[in-house]
């Protein structure tokens, strides 16, 4: 719902909504530690999810506006910073908890950092023609048919990403018989590869261009998924997970750049919002689908399904590339 409302709120309040949404994330992050019941926790997590989704979409829209102004891709750097921030904040939280901090107290420095970032957003200049500017005219929603190829790429990529993160460890330990705890090497290698690939993707977009970069990445991810599904031992399975992570890492940010170029500036916010509304459903339905398939035919078949999903990105990429405004 936050993703659906983002373009309307942006049109109403302008670029200043982004730092406000970040400040709301900081405040909402303090709420779960202050509740004492599961019902209260559920309500607070709704608040956290709503504010975080709003800030997420507004950030992607702002980066798309900056790309249009700068004339070059910036989304891979944006998403690489997300991955690094996720790893850093999780590590800090673990250290604070390990030092004996209560959960509610450990949330305070994290919230303060978010609020400082919100203040930095508020003082930083927005792109000259940022989404929400009054001189851009009335906001017209992007046509669903134009958005759909890019949305399907996001959907398939999120399915593959979260399915691998959730089920990779079980596949390595149960299917391949690895020692307890060794299964974590698969998802760890997958996540590390994603962070490295997104930093590299920022450079490779200049060399290959967005369409070719996604095509090469999809081929690499497909090979990794097949290797992970068929691997007879731990080494090949971890290599497959790394290749899969390297491949899918740049797909979402690079596709985001292309989606923004399929429509005029007045429809950019709507196009990104609608694509993510569809695409992000893959993030939370991927693991259950993997579970159903593995129950019926085993985890090798489930990762074979991941390989098929990755391969389906290529026709979607072809359809998306035909709509891009260079």
Residue frames relative to the residue before (quaternion, step in Angstrom):
aa qw qx qy qz dx dy dz
X 1.0000 0.0000 0.0000 0.0000 0.00 0.00 0.00
X 0.6225 0.5310 -0.3437 0.4608 3.58 1.04 -0.72
X 0.6503 0.5171 -0.3159 0.4581 3.57 0.98 -0.85
X 0.6526 0.5148 -0.3134 0.4591 3.58 1.04 -0.77
X 0.7157 0.4621 -0.2500 0.4601 3.57 0.99 -0.84
X 0.4977 0.7115 -0.4146 0.2723 3.60 1.13 -0.57
X 0.6929 0.4660 -0.3251 0.4438 3.69 0.72 -0.86
X 0.6513 0.5066 -0.3267 0.4608 3.62 0.98 -0.75
X 0.6601 0.4927 -0.3094 0.4751 3.57 0.95 -0.84
X 0.6419 0.5272 -0.3197 0.4559 3.57 1.03 -0.78
X 0.6489 0.5071 -0.3128 0.4732 3.56 1.02 -0.79
X 0.6830 0.4927 -0.2854 0.4575 3.57 1.06 -0.73
X 0.8220 0.2764 -0.1167 0.4841 3.59 0.82 -0.97
X 0.4649 -0.7193 0.4249 0.2932 3.60 1.23 -0.21
X 0.7815 -0.3691 0.2308 0.4469 3.60 -1.32 -0.04
X 0.5789 0.6087 -0.3792 0.3880 3.61 1.15 -0.46
X 0.5174 0.6510 -0.4152 0.3690 3.57 1.25 -0.22
X 0.5876 0.6064 -0.3750 0.3827 3.61 1.08 -0.64
X 0.7099 0.4150 -0.3029 0.4817 3.67 0.68 -0.85
X 0.5928 0.5487 -0.3738 0.4558 3.60 1.11 -0.56
X 0.6572 0.5029 -0.3178 0.4628 3.60 0.94 -0.85
X 0.6331 0.5226 -0.3341 0.4632 3.59 1.05 -0.71
X 0.6384 0.5148 -0.3251 0.4709 3.58 1.02 -0.80
X 0.6357 0.5221 -0.3276 0.4648 3.59 1.05 -0.73
X 0.6033 0.5378 -0.3561 0.4690 3.59 1.09 -0.65
X 0.6543 0.5235 -0.3123 0.4475 3.57 0.94 -0.89
X 0.6808 0.4748 -0.2856 0.4791 3.56 0.94 -0.88
X 0.6660 0.5110 -0.3048 0.4499 3.59 0.96 -0.90
X 0.6130 0.5752 -0.3558 0.4085 3.60 1.08 -0.64
X 0.6324 0.5311 -0.3342 0.4542 3.58 1.20 -0.37
X 0.5780 0.6645 -0.3599 0.3079 3.58 1.16 -0.58
X 0.6638 0.5290 -0.3572 0.3897 3.68 0.74 -0.86
X 0.6690 0.5113 -0.3134 0.4391 3.59 1.03 -0.66
X 0.6754 0.5101 -0.2861 0.4492 3.56 1.27 -0.30
X 0.6313 0.5308 -0.3406 0.4513 3.62 1.24 -0.04
X 0.2717 -0.7986 0.5239 0.1182 3.54 -1.19 0.60
X 0.7142 0.3679 -0.2556 0.5378 3.59 1.21 0.26
X 0.6046 -0.5698 0.3994 0.3875 3.56 -1.19 0.47
X 0.6245 0.5337 -0.3485 0.4512 3.62 1.04 -0.65
X 0.6559 0.4984 -0.3048 0.4780 3.56 0.99 -0.82
X 0.6287 0.5292 -0.3303 0.4642 3.55 1.04 -0.78
X 0.6366 0.5309 -0.3316 0.4504 3.59 0.96 -0.84
X 0.6670 0.4954 -0.3025 0.4671 3.59 0.91 -0.89
X 0.6653 0.5008 -0.3091 0.4595 3.57 0.96 -0.82
X 0.6453 0.5111 -0.3248 0.4657 3.58 1.04 -0.72
X 0.5717 0.5506 -0.3756 0.4785 3.59 1.17 -0.51
X 0.6558 0.5048 -0.3075 0.4698 3.58 0.95 -0.87
X 0.6454 0.5085 -0.3185 0.4727 3.58 0.96 -0.85
X 0.6792 0.5003 -0.2939 0.4495 3.58 0.87 -0.94
X 0.6601 0.5165 -0.3104 0.4485 3.57 0.96 -0.85
X 0.6966 0.4554 -0.2869 0.4744 3.58 0.84 -0.90
X 0.6576 0.5173 -0.3169 0.4468 3.57 0.97 -0.82
X 0.6493 0.5121 -0.3169 0.4644 3.60 0.98 -0.82
X 0.6371 0.5256 -0.3262 0.4599 3.56 0.99 -0.84
X 0.6769 0.4802 -0.2901 0.4766 3.58 0.88 -0.93
X 0.6157 0.5625 -0.3344 0.4390 3.59 1.04 -0.82
X 0.7074 0.4510 -0.2689 0.4732 3.57 0.78 -1.03
X 0.6514 0.5125 -0.3225 0.4572 3.59 0.92 -0.86
X 0.6263 0.5305 -0.3345 0.4630 3.60 1.07 -0.70
X 0.6641 0.4946 -0.3046 0.4707 3.58 0.94 -0.86
X 0.6323 0.5148 -0.3297 0.4759 3.58 1.05 -0.73
X 0.6461 0.5188 -0.3230 0.4572 3.61 0.95 -0.87
X 0.6534 0.5015 -0.3158 0.4710 3.59 0.96 -0.85
X 0.6276 0.5283 -0.3367 0.4621 3.60 1.03 -0.75
X 0.6358 0.5085 -0.3240 0.4820 3.59 1.03 -0.74
X 0.6506 0.5081 -0.3133 0.4695 3.58 1.00 -0.83
X 0.6181 0.5388 -0.3388 0.4614 3.60 1.06 -0.71
X 0.6549 0.5132 -0.3130 0.4580 3.57 0.95 -0.90
X 0.6758 0.4868 -0.2899 0.4715 3.59 1.02 -0.79
X 0.7305 0.4281 -0.2373 0.4762 3.59 0.94 -0.90
X 0.3643 -0.7547 0.4746 0.2691 3.58 1.17 -0.49
X 0.7238 0.3397 -0.2641 0.5394 3.59 1.11 0.56
X 0.6096 -0.5886 0.4043 0.3443 3.53 -1.27 0.50
X 0.0616 -0.8051 0.5900 0.0050 3.56 -1.03 0.88
X 0.4975 0.7145 -0.4079 0.2750 3.58 1.24 -0.31
X 0.6263 0.5407 -0.3629 0.4287 3.60 0.99 -0.68
X 0.6314 0.5064 -0.3286 0.4867 3.58 1.05 -0.73
X 0.6157 0.5567 -0.3296 0.4499 3.57 1.02 -0.83
X 0.7386 0.4116 -0.2331 0.4803 3.58 0.78 -1.02
X 0.5779 0.5506 -0.3847 0.4635 3.61 1.16 -0.44
X 0.6390 0.5120 -0.3236 0.4741 3.59 1.01 -0.79
X 0.5940 0.5511 -0.3589 0.4632 3.58 1.10 -0.67
X 0.6772 0.4944 -0.3010 0.4543 3.60 0.83 -0.98
X 0.6766 0.4866 -0.2957 0.4669 3.59 0.93 -0.89
X 0.6461 0.5106 -0.3225 0.4667 3.59 1.01 -0.78
X 0.6201 0.5415 -0.3357 0.4578 3.58 1.05 -0.77
X 0.6723 0.4868 -0.2926 0.4747 3.56 0.90 -0.95
X 0.6792 0.5030 -0.2935 0.4468 3.58 0.93 -0.90
X 0.6896 0.4767 -0.2946 0.4586 3.58 0.85 -0.92
X 0.6291 0.5218 -0.3369 0.4674 3.58 1.04 -0.73
X 0.6484 0.5158 -0.3183 0.4607 3.58 1.02 -0.81
X 0.6500 0.5115 -0.3169 0.4641 3.58 0.96 -0.88
X 0.6477 0.5146 -0.3202 0.4617 3.57 0.94 -0.88
X 0.6498 0.5193 -0.3152 0.4568 3.59 0.97 -0.82
X 0.6526 0.5094 -0.3130 0.4654 3.59 0.99 -0.82
X 0.6627 0.5050 -0.3085 0.4590 3.58 0.95 -0.87
X 0.6637 0.4887 -0.3048 0.4772 3.56 0.97 -0.86
X 0.6478 0.5233 -0.3133 0.4564 3.57 1.05 -0.79
X 0.6675 0.4895 -0.2924 0.4790 3.57 1.18 -0.59
X 0.6357 -0.5793 0.3154 0.4012 3.56 1.27 0.12
X 0.4151 0.6982 -0.4850 0.3240 3.60 1.24 0.18
X 0.4612 -0.6356 0.5365 0.3091 3.56 -1.08 0.72
X 0.6435 -0.5553 0.3523 0.3917 3.57 -1.12 0.63
X 0.6623 0.5128 -0.3112 0.4489 3.57 0.91 -0.90
X 0.6628 0.4930 -0.3075 0.4723 3.59 0.99 -0.78
X 0.6482 0.5295 -0.3202 0.4437 3.59 1.02 -0.78
X 0.6082 0.5653 -0.3527 0.4314 3.59 1.16 -0.49
X 0.5750 0.6430 -0.3793 0.3349 3.59 1.09 -0.65
X 0.7026 0.4365 -0.3150 0.4654 3.69 0.69 -0.87
X 0.6020 0.5464 -0.3645 0.4540 3.61 1.09 -0.63
X 0.6621 0.5002 -0.3026 0.4689 3.58 0.94 -0.91
X 0.6366 0.5327 -0.3340 0.4465 3.60 1.00 -0.76
X 0.6382 0.5134 -0.3296 0.4696 3.58 0.99 -0.79
X 0.6381 0.5188 -0.3279 0.4649 3.59 0.97 -0.83
X 0.6691 0.4947 -0.3059 0.4625 3.60 0.91 -0.85
X 0.6157 0.5239 -0.3468 0.4756 3.61 1.07 -0.66
X 0.6413 0.5094 -0.3184 0.4773 3.58 1.01 -0.80
X 0.6238 0.5351 -0.3363 0.4598 3.58 1.03 -0.76
X 0.6446 0.5105 -0.3161 0.4732 3.58 1.01 -0.81
X 0.6333 0.5195 -0.3274 0.4711 3.59 1.04 -0.78
X 0.6180 0.5323 -0.3375 0.4700 3.59 1.05 -0.74
X 0.6759 0.5211 -0.2983 0.4274 3.56 0.89 -0.95
X 0.7296 0.4196 -0.2383 0.4846 3.59 1.06 -0.70
X 0.5889 0.5690 -0.3739 0.4355 3.61 1.24 -0.28
X 0.4871 -0.6654 0.4684 0.3171 3.63 -0.97 0.73
X 0.4024 -0.6884 0.5478 0.2530 3.55 -1.04 0.82
X 0.6351 -0.4947 0.3978 0.4401 3.63 -1.18 0.35
X 0.6607 -0.5572 0.3303 0.3793 3.56 -1.10 0.73
X 0.7866 0.1707 -0.0925 0.5861 3.58 1.07 -0.72
X 0.0644 0.8328 -0.5428 0.0875 3.54 0.74 1.09
X 0.6134 -0.5473 0.4185 0.3861 3.55 -1.19 0.60
X 0.7290 0.3848 -0.3061 0.4762 3.53 -0.92 0.95
X 0.4778 0.6617 -0.4483 0.3645 3.59 1.26 -0.13
X 0.5176 -0.6711 0.4341 0.3053 3.56 -0.91 0.88
X 0.6743 0.5255 -0.3134 0.4134 3.62 1.03 -0.69
X 0.5550 0.6138 -0.3977 0.3963 3.59 1.24 0.04
X 0.5217 -0.6530 0.4103 0.3647 3.58 1.24 -0.04
X 0.7406 -0.4074 0.2817 0.4541 3.57 -1.31 -0.04
X 0.4589 -0.6780 0.5059 0.2718 3.55 -1.10 0.75
X 0.0934 -0.7854 0.6117 0.0156 3.57 -0.69 1.14
X 0.4525 -0.7015 0.4654 0.2942 3.62 -0.66 1.00
X 0.4991 -0.6420 0.4922 0.3105 3.56 -1.08 0.76
X 0.5214 -0.6437 0.4514 0.3317 3.64 -0.93 0.81
X 0.5407 -0.6472 0.4331 0.3179 3.57 -0.93 0.92
X 0.6555 0.5273 -0.3282 0.4297 3.62 0.94 -0.81
X 0.6311 0.5135 -0.3338 0.4760 3.58 1.12 -0.61
X 0.7006 0.4872 -0.2577 0.4531 3.56 0.99 -0.90
X 0.5799 0.6781 -0.3628 0.2689 3.57 1.01 -0.84
X 0.6541 0.5037 -0.3660 0.4296 3.71 0.77 -0.75
X 0.6706 0.4825 -0.2982 0.4781 3.57 0.95 -0.84
X 0.6287 0.5366 -0.3289 0.4567 3.58 1.04 -0.80
X 0.6621 0.5037 -0.3128 0.4583 3.59 0.99 -0.78
X 0.6009 0.5357 -0.3618 0.4701 3.59 1.11 -0.61
X 0.6480 0.5024 -0.3148 0.4781 3.57 0.95 -0.86
X 0.6505 0.5352 -0.3160 0.4364 3.58 0.91 -0.94
X 0.6916 0.4721 -0.2768 0.4714 3.56 0.85 -1.00
X 0.6564 0.5151 -0.3160 0.4516 3.58 0.97 -0.82
X 0.6684 0.4841 -0.3058 0.4747 3.60 0.93 -0.84
X 0.5949 0.5529 -0.3593 0.4597 3.58 1.08 -0.68
X 0.6952 0.4710 -0.2723 0.4699 3.57 0.85 -1.01
X 0.6669 0.5264 -0.3085 0.4279 3.58 0.92 -0.92
X 0.7608 0.3782 -0.2318 0.4738 3.58 0.62 -1.06
X 0.5878 0.5626 -0.3738 0.4452 3.59 1.12 -0.55
X 0.6722 0.4849 -0.2928 0.4767 3.57 1.00 -0.83
X 0.6516 0.5198 -0.3210 0.4497 3.58 0.93 -0.89
X 0.7106 0.4749 -0.2569 0.4511 3.58 1.00 -0.87
X 0.8166 0.2951 -0.1139 0.4828 3.58 0.85 -0.99
X 0.4584 0.7147 -0.4428 0.2881 3.61 1.22 -0.19
X 0.6696 0.5078 -0.3066 0.4469 3.57 0.90 -0.91
X 0.6558 0.5082 -0.3127 0.4626 3.58 0.95 -0.87
X 0.6291 0.5387 -0.3362 0.4484 3.57 1.00 -0.82
X 0.6870 0.4833 -0.2924 0.4572 3.59 0.86 -0.92
X 0.7191 0.4440 -0.2625 0.4656 3.60 0.92 -0.84
X 0.7616 0.3935 -0.2204 0.4654 3.60 0.82 -0.95
X 0.7190 0.4313 -0.2649 0.4763 3.59 0.85 -0.93
X 0.7814 0.3375 -0.1681 0.4972 3.57 0.87 -0.97
X 0.4322 -0.7405 0.4339 0.2769 3.60 1.27 -0.10
X 0.2782 0.7699 -0.5302 0.2210 3.60 1.08 0.60
X 0.6254 -0.5501 0.4008 0.3817 3.55 -1.22 0.52
X 0.6406 -0.5472 0.3795 0.3823 3.53 -1.16 0.65
X 0.7697 0.3041 -0.2555 0.4998 3.56 -0.87 0.99
X 0.5989 0.5753 -0.3661 0.4199 3.61 1.15 -0.52
X 0.5531 0.6303 -0.3909 0.3794 3.58 1.17 -0.50
X 0.5811 0.5999 -0.3739 0.4033 3.57 1.13 -0.58
X 0.5440 0.6280 -0.4050 0.3816 3.60 1.18 -0.43
X 0.6171 0.5644 -0.3498 0.4223 3.60 1.06 -0.67
X 0.7185 0.4092 -0.2585 0.4994 3.63 0.65 -1.02
X 0.6215 0.5401 -0.3561 0.4419 3.61 1.02 -0.68
X 0.6681 0.4803 -0.2967 0.4846 3.57 0.94 -0.88
X 0.6068 0.5598 -0.3354 0.4537 3.56 1.10 -0.79
X 0.7060 0.4598 -0.2696 0.4663 3.61 0.82 -1.00
X 0.6376 0.5224 -0.3285 0.4611 3.59 0.98 -0.82
X 0.6513 0.5146 -0.3115 0.4626 3.57 0.96 -0.87
X 0.6327 0.5368 -0.3351 0.4464 3.59 1.01 -0.77
X 0.6642 0.5058 -0.3130 0.4528 3.59 0.90 -0.87
X 0.6623 0.4962 -0.2999 0.4744 3.58 0.94 -0.90
X 0.6675 0.5235 -0.3075 0.4311 3.58 0.91 -0.93
X 0.6580 0.5139 -0.3264 0.4432 3.59 0.96 -0.78
X 0.6250 0.5034 -0.3446 0.4870 3.58 1.06 -0.62
X 0.6646 0.4888 -0.3009 0.4784 3.57 0.97 -0.83
X 0.6159 0.5781 -0.3421 0.4116 3.58 1.08 -0.76
X 0.5791 0.5869 -0.3769 0.4220 3.57 1.12 -0.59
X 0.6899 0.4413 -0.2622 0.5105 3.58 1.11 -0.72
X 0.6829 0.5264 -0.2954 0.4114 3.56 0.90 -0.95
X 0.5663 0.5896 -0.4018 0.4125 3.62 1.11 -0.48
X 0.6465 0.5124 -0.3271 0.4610 3.58 1.08 -0.64
X 0.6875 0.4824 -0.2735 0.4688 3.57 1.11 -0.71
X 0.8024 0.3030 -0.1287 0.4977 3.57 0.78 -1.07
X 0.3988 -0.6554 0.5323 0.3578 3.56 1.01 -0.76
X 0.6553 -0.5676 0.3348 0.3692 3.56 -1.16 0.60
X 0.6819 0.5022 -0.3123 0.4304 3.61 0.81 -0.95
X 0.6917 0.4616 -0.2902 0.4736 3.60 0.83 -0.93
X 0.6160 0.5500 -0.3550 0.4383 3.59 1.03 -0.71
X 0.6578 0.4852 -0.3158 0.4819 3.60 0.92 -0.84
X 0.6446 0.5330 -0.3336 0.4348 3.61 0.91 -0.88
X 0.6669 0.4839 -0.2993 0.4811 3.61 0.90 -0.92
X 0.6574 0.5197 -0.3082 0.4502 3.57 0.96 -0.87
X 0.6390 0.5249 -0.3282 0.4564 3.59 1.00 -0.78
X 0.6387 0.5161 -0.3281 0.4669 3.59 0.97 -0.81
X 0.6565 0.5031 -0.3053 0.4718 3.59 0.96 -0.86
X 0.6650 0.5014 -0.3022 0.4638 3.59 0.94 -0.89
X 0.6262 0.5346 -0.3330 0.4594 3.59 1.03 -0.78
X 0.6573 0.4983 -0.3106 0.4723 3.58 0.92 -0.91
X 0.6560 0.5135 -0.3143 0.4552 3.59 0.98 -0.81
X 0.6563 0.5094 -0.3156 0.4586 3.59 0.97 -0.83
X 0.6435 0.5106 -0.3199 0.4722 3.58 1.00 -0.82
X 0.6570 0.5050 -0.3104 0.4658 3.58 0.94 -0.88
X 0.6506 0.5081 -0.3191 0.4656 3.59 0.98 -0.82
X 0.6655 0.5086 -0.3042 0.4538 3.59 1.01 -0.78
X 0.7902 0.3490 -0.1568 0.4787 3.58 0.93 -0.90
X 0.4243 0.7493 -0.4453 0.2454 3.61 1.25 -0.29
X 0.3254 -0.7613 0.5256 0.1958 3.61 -0.84 0.93
X 0.8095 0.1820 -0.0842 0.5517 3.59 1.20 -0.35
X 0.7353 -0.4611 0.2888 0.4042 3.53 -1.35 0.26
X 0.6585 0.5428 -0.3245 0.4078 3.60 0.85 -0.94
X 0.6947 0.4579 -0.2769 0.4807 3.57 0.86 -0.95
X 0.6217 0.5439 -0.3454 0.4454 3.59 1.05 -0.71
X 0.6653 0.4835 -0.3033 0.4812 3.59 0.94 -0.87
X 0.6234 0.5283 -0.3367 0.4679 3.59 1.04 -0.74
X 0.6475 0.5154 -0.3140 0.4653 3.58 1.01 -0.81
X 0.6443 0.5148 -0.3208 0.4658 3.57 1.00 -0.83
X 0.6451 0.5164 -0.3214 0.4625 3.58 1.00 -0.78
X 0.6603 0.4999 -0.3071 0.4688 3.59 0.94 -0.89
X 0.6351 0.5183 -0.3231 0.4728 3.57 1.02 -0.79
X 0.6635 0.5002 -0.3033 0.4665 3.59 0.96 -0.84
X 0.6353 0.5246 -0.3234 0.4655 3.58 0.98 -0.84
X 0.6878 0.5067 -0.2854 0.4345 3.56 0.97 -0.85
X 0.7606 0.3945 -0.2337 0.4595 3.59 0.65 -1.07
X 0.4945 0.7005 -0.4235 0.2923 3.61 1.17 -0.46
X 0.7796 0.3603 -0.1920 0.4748 3.57 0.80 -0.96
X 0.4822 0.6998 -0.4345 0.2984 3.58 1.22 -0.25
X 0.7008 0.4808 -0.2885 0.4409 3.60 0.73 -1.03
X 0.7146 0.4322 -0.3017 0.4598 3.66 0.67 -0.92
X 0.6740 0.4905 -0.3120 0.4559 3.60 0.96 -0.79
X 0.6271 0.5139 -0.3319 0.4821 3.58 1.05 -0.72
X 0.5910 0.5722 -0.3591 0.4409 3.57 1.09 -0.67
X 0.6314 0.5272 -0.3177 0.4716 3.57 1.04 -0.82
X 0.6852 0.4854 -0.2871 0.4609 3.58 0.90 -0.92
X 0.6169 0.5494 -0.3470 0.4442 3.59 1.00 -0.80
X 0.6610 0.5134 -0.3078 0.4525 3.58 0.95 -0.86
X 0.6995 0.4680 -0.2679 0.4690 3.59 1.17 -0.53
X 0.5569 0.6167 -0.4000 0.3867 3.60 1.22 0.02
X 0.7640 0.3018 -0.1481 0.5508 3.59 1.22 -0.35
X 0.5907 -0.5418 0.4358 0.4093 3.61 -1.21 0.25
X 0.7149 -0.4769 0.2991 0.4146 3.56 -1.28 0.41
X 0.6467 0.5470 -0.3295 0.4171 3.60 1.00 -0.75
X 0.7316 0.3912 -0.2245 0.5111 3.59 1.23 -0.44
X 0.3958 0.7591 -0.4565 0.2424 3.59 1.27 -0.03
X 0.6735 0.4942 -0.3067 0.4561 3.59 0.84 -0.93
X 0.6590 0.5095 -0.3060 0.4610 3.57 0.97 -0.86
X 0.6465 0.5290 -0.3257 0.4427 3.60 0.95 -0.86
X 0.6747 0.4792 -0.2970 0.4765 3.60 0.88 -0.92
X 0.6435 0.5315 -0.3231 0.4461 3.58 0.96 -0.87
X 0.7045 0.4641 -0.2762 0.4604 3.58 0.80 -1.00
X 0.6354 0.5240 -0.3399 0.4540 3.59 0.98 -0.75
X 0.6932 0.4630 -0.2812 0.4754 3.58 0.94 -0.85
X 0.5671 0.5781 -0.3934 0.4351 3.61 1.07 -0.55
X 0.7016 0.4278 -0.2536 0.5103 3.57 0.97 -0.88
X 0.6983 0.5181 -0.2837 0.4043 3.54 0.76 -1.07
X 0.6929 0.5102 -0.2970 0.4140 3.56 0.89 -0.93
X 0.5234 0.6126 -0.4355 0.4014 3.61 1.16 -0.30
X 0.5973 0.5762 -0.3583 0.4276 3.58 1.13 -0.59
X 0.5953 0.5950 -0.3606 0.4020 3.56 1.15 -0.59
X 0.8002 0.2944 -0.1708 0.4939 3.59 0.95 -0.77
X 0.6631 0.4476 -0.3475 0.4890 3.63 1.19 -0.03
X 0.4848 0.6863 -0.4261 0.3354 3.59 1.25 -0.24
X 0.6987 0.4704 -0.2992 0.4483 3.64 0.71 -0.95
X 0.6601 0.4814 -0.3493 0.4587 3.70 0.86 -0.70
X 0.6300 0.5192 -0.3434 0.4643 3.60 0.99 -0.76
X 0.6209 0.5270 -0.3345 0.4742 3.58 1.01 -0.81
X 0.6473 0.5333 -0.3159 0.4435 3.58 1.00 -0.82
X 0.6626 0.5037 -0.3057 0.4624 3.57 0.93 -0.91
X 0.6715 0.4917 -0.2991 0.4668 3.58 0.93 -0.91
X 0.6775 0.4899 -0.3097 0.4529 3.61 0.88 -0.86
X 0.6130 0.5405 -0.3523 0.4560 3.58 1.10 -0.64
X 0.7055 0.4627 -0.2602 0.4695 3.57 1.03 -0.83
X 0.8572 0.0879 0.0038 0.5073 3.59 0.88 -0.90
X 0.6346 -0.5442 0.3353 0.4344 3.59 1.21 0.16
X 0.6394 -0.5701 0.3725 0.3569 3.54 -1.27 0.43
X 0.5568 0.5767 -0.4087 0.4363 3.61 1.13 -0.40
X 0.6535 0.4917 -0.3091 0.4854 3.58 0.98 -0.82
X 0.6295 0.5428 -0.3368 0.4424 3.60 1.01 -0.79
X 0.7067 0.4200 -0.2782 0.4968 3.59 0.92 -0.78
X 0.5362 0.5631 -0.4063 0.4799 3.57 1.25 -0.22
X 0.6169 0.5295 -0.3299 0.4798 3.57 1.11 -0.71
X 0.6093 0.5373 -0.3464 0.4691 3.59 1.04 -0.74
X 0.6427 0.5231 -0.3206 0.4588 3.59 0.96 -0.85
X 0.6537 0.5052 -0.3133 0.4683 3.59 0.98 -0.84
X 0.6330 0.5288 -0.3284 0.4603 3.60 1.01 -0.80
X 0.6425 0.5184 -0.3199 0.4649 3.56 0.96 -0.87
X 0.6575 0.5193 -0.3148 0.4460 3.60 0.92 -0.88
X 0.6337 0.5510 -0.3313 0.4302 3.61 1.07 -0.69
X 0.5271 0.6310 -0.4198 0.3844 3.60 1.21 -0.25
X 0.6009 0.6053 -0.3692 0.3692 3.61 1.05 -0.67
X 0.6876 0.4291 -0.3200 0.4906 3.68 0.77 -0.77
X 0.6110 0.5331 -0.3548 0.4654 3.60 1.09 -0.60
X 0.6326 0.5252 -0.3232 0.4685 3.58 1.05 -0.78
X 0.6277 0.5319 -0.3343 0.4597 3.58 1.00 -0.80
X 0.6725 0.4855 -0.2964 0.4735 3.59 0.93 -0.90
X 0.6556 0.5089 -0.3170 0.4591 3.59 0.99 -0.79
X 0.6604 0.5286 -0.3172 0.4287 3.60 0.90 -0.90
X 0.6297 0.5395 -0.3367 0.4462 3.61 1.10 -0.59
X 0.7124 0.4467 -0.2536 0.4781 3.59 1.21 -0.41
X 0.5095 0.6725 -0.4150 0.3405 3.58 1.28 -0.23
X 0.2898 -0.7273 0.6015 0.1587 3.55 -1.07 0.90
X 0.2181 -0.8076 0.5354 0.1167 3.61 -0.29 1.22
